[in-house]
Amino acid sequence: MYDFLADGYRYRKLSAELKKKYGEKVQRLALNAGFTCPNRENGKPGCFFCDETGSGFTTFAGKSIKEQVQLMKERYRRKGIKKFIAYFQNYTNTYAPLEILEQIYIQALDEDIVQLDIATRPDCINEATLELLKKISVRYGVTISLDVGLQTANYHTLVKINRGHTLADYINAVLMIKRFGFEIVSHVILNLPGDNMLDVIESAKILSALGVDGVKIHSLYVVEGSVFGEMYKKNQIQICSLETYVDRVVRFLEHLSPRITIHRLVADPPSIGTLFGNWGKSKSEIVNMIENKMKTEDTYQGKRARFI
């Protein structure tokens, strides 16, 4: 359960877990399939932190999934990487008719793709889509992982940031996915305006109690074209200090089950259009701050976990 400690880590690190699972380094390929989001249709503003790129990128806009996969594989093959994860990132990647979804998912598959990661919303998970994914998994021998955004366990904050789903929706989606045996990776933002340390710890407890497989920890960044972007310009939102964020990540990890794999510790803001991002620090600097704090306090993932 705490085997990562013997490997020299204070939390269960994704890169180490992938190497154990697949026997070598595996690279994730972030794909843009051109999906939309139900929370941005019919004039809805979407989640307040999200802009028109859907928390993703526009680099490969206009290129087919197969073209995107081949272009990125060529780039990483030069570095000696031979196995890949196809990651459908932008917007809600289960929000389309089943025949369209099947067509898109299959385009990403070839002999080097060992896993499909599909980012979606709790309210866009249903049994028909999961049946389709099961069929693809069996037919092509590929692991399926679903990225499901929780963001926070504070249901009042979910309303305030216009997530468009409830905590109950999230719990229902996780339980449904688990019945099909797919991996589940949840996203949390640990410095949302209005949230405090109790919310951070409660989020860790809920993920642990539900038995999710992985978690992506994000810091809130503010981009042009988002509701938070407009609020930030008018000084209408407050973002906690970097020191507070680092402390929240450490406490979150302490209360998180040691079985859960950590996919990230901080967000990676886009280079263009970011109004506020990571307190002017690089991603690696903040990761170092978190790891150094854990070392100084001699703490580790799961140290205070109740739900293991």
Backbone hydrogen bonds, N-H to C=O, Kabsch-Sander energy under -0.5 kcal/mol:
donor,donor_aa,acceptor,acceptor_aa,energy
5,L,2,Y,-1.7
6,A,2,Y,-0.6
7,D,3,D,-0.9
8,G,5,L,-1.5
9,Y,4,F,-2.5
13,K,11,Y,-1.0
14,L,262,I,-1.7
17,E,13,K,-2.0
18,L,14,L,-2.8
19,K,15,S,-1.7
20,K,16,A,-1.9
21,K,17,E,-2.3
22,Y,18,L,-3.0
23,G,19,K,-1.7
27,Q,83,K,-2.0
29,L,85,I,-3.6
30,A,28,R,-0.6
31,L,29,L,-0.5
31,L,87,Y,-3.7
33,A,31,L,-0.6
40,R,37,C,-2.0
41,E,38,P,-0.6
44,K,41,E,-1.7
46,G,39,N,-1.2
48,F,161,I,-2.5
50,C,47,C,-1.7
54,G,51,D,-1.7
61,A,58,T,-1.7
63,K,60,F,-2.2
68,Q,64,S,-2.5
69,V,65,I,-2.6
70,Q,66,K,-2.3
71,L,67,E,-2.6
72,M,68,Q,-2.2
73,K,69,V,-2.5
74,E,70,Q,-2.2
75,R,71,L,-1.4
76,Y,72,M,-2.1
77,R,73,K,-2.5
78,R,74,E,-1.0
79,K,76,Y,-1.3
80,G,77,R,-2.0
81,I,76,Y,-1.7
83,K,25,K,-0.7
84,F,112,D,-2.6
85,I,27,Q,-2.4
86,A,115,Q,-2.4
87,Y,29,L,-3.1
87,Y,85,I,-0.7
88,F,86,A,-0.6
88,F,117,D,-3.0
89,Q,31,L,-1.8
89,Q,87,Y,-0.9
90,N,31,L,-0.8
91,Y,54,G,-2.0
92,T,36,T,-1.7
93,N,91,Y,-0.7
93,N,119,A,-2.6
95,Y,92,T,-1.6
96,A,94,T,-1.4
100,I,97,P,-0.6
101,L,97,P,-2.3
102,E,98,L,-2.7
103,Q,99,E,-1.7
104,I,100,I,-2.3
105,Y,101,L,-3.0
106,I,102,E,-2.2
107,Q,103,Q,-1.2
108,A,104,I,-0.8
108,A,105,Y,-1.1
109,L,106,I,-1.4
113,I,110,D,-1.4
114,V,84,F,-2.6
114,V,112,D,-0.7
115,Q,84,F,-0.9
116,L,143,T,-2.9
117,D,86,A,-3.1
117,D,115,Q,-0.5
118,I,145,S,-2.5
119,A,88,F,-2.4
119,A,117,D,-0.5
120,T,147,D,-3.0
124,C,121,R,-1.7
125,I,122,P,-0.9
130,L,126,N,-2.0
131,E,127,E,-2.5
132,L,128,A,-1.9
133,L,129,T,-2.2
134,K,130,L,-2.2
135,K,131,E,-2.2
136,I,132,L,-2.2
137,S,133,L,-2.6
138,V,134,K,-2.4
139,R,135,K,-2.6
140,Y,136,I,-2.5
141,G,137,S,-1.1
142,V,137,S,-0.9
143,T,114,V,-1.8
145,S,116,L,-2.8
146,L,183,E,-2.7
147,D,118,I,-2.4
147,D,145,S,-0.5
148,V,146,L,-0.7
148,V,185,V,-2.8
149,G,120,T,-1.3
149,G,147,D,-0.5
150,L,148,V,-0.5
150,L,187,H,-1.7
151,Q,187,H,-3.5
152,T,150,L,-1.7
155,Y,153,A,-1.0
158,L,154,N,-1.9
159,V,155,Y,-1.3
160,K,156,H,-2.2
161,I,157,T,-2.4
162,N,159,V,-1.5
163,R,158,L,-2.6
170,Y,166,T,-1.6
171,I,167,L,-2.4
172,N,168,A,-2.6
173,A,169,D,-2.2
174,V,170,Y,-2.4
175,L,171,I,-2.3
176,M,172,N,-2.1
177,I,173,A,-2.5
178,K,174,V,-2.4
179,R,175,L,-1.3
180,F,176,M,-0.7
180,F,177,I,-1.0
181,G,177,I,-0.5
181,G,178,K,-1.0
182,F,177,I,-1.3
183,E,144,I,-2.0
185,V,146,L,-2.7
186,S,214,G,-2.4
187,H,148,V,-1.3
188,V,216,K,-2.3
189,I,151,Q,-2.3
190,L,188,V,-0.5
190,L,218,H,-2.0
192,L,189,I,-0.7
195,D,192,L,-2.0
200,V,196,N,-1.8
201,I,197,M,-2.5
202,E,198,L,-2.4
203,S,199,D,-2.2
204,A,200,V,-1.8
205,K,201,I,-2.2
206,I,202,E,-2.5
207,L,203,S,-2.3
208,S,204,A,-2.0
209,A,205,K,-2.9
210,L,206,I,-2.1
211,G,207,L,-0.9
211,G,208,S,-0.5
212,V,207,L,-1.8
213,D,184,I,-1.7
214,G,184,I,-2.0
215,V,261,T,-2.3
216,K,186,S,-3.0
217,I,215,V,-0.6
217,I,264,R,-1.9
218,H,188,V,-3.1
218,H,216,K,-0.5
222,V,276,F,-2.7
224,E,273,G,-2.9
226,S,223,V,-1.3
228,F,48,F,-2.8
230,E,226,S,-1.6
231,M,227,V,-2.3
232,Y,228,F,-2.8
233,K,229,G,-1.8
234,K,230,E,-1.0
235,N,232,Y,-1.6
236,Q,231,M,-3.1
245,Y,241,S,-2.2
246,V,242,L,-2.6
247,D,243,E,-2.1
248,R,244,T,-2.4
249,V,245,Y,-2.4
250,V,246,V,-2.0
251,R,247,D,-2.4
252,F,248,R,-2.7
253,L,249,V,-2.5
254,E,250,V,-2.1
255,H,251,R,-1.7
256,L,252,F,-0.5
256,L,253,L,-0.9
260,I,257,S,-1.5
261,T,213,D,-2.8
262,I,12,R,-3.6
263,H,215,V,-2.7
263,H,261,T,-0.7
264,R,215,V,-0.8
275,L,222,V,-2.9
275,L,273,G,-0.6
276,F,222,V,-1.7
280,G,277,G,-1.6
281,K,278,N,-2.7
286,I,282,S,-1.8
287,V,283,K,-2.3
288,N,284,S,-2.3
289,M,285,E,-1.9
290,I,286,I,-2.3
291,E,287,V,-2.7
292,N,288,N,-2.7
293,K,289,M,-2.1
294,M,290,I,-2.1
295,K,291,E,-2.1
296,T,292,N,-2.8
297,E,293,K,-2.3
298,D,295,K,-0.8
299,T,294,M,-2.5
301,Q,10,R,-2.8
302,G,253,L,-2.4
303,K,300,Y,-1.8
304,R,254,E,-2.5
305,A,254,E,-0.6
305,A,302,G,-1.0
308,I,306,R,-0.8
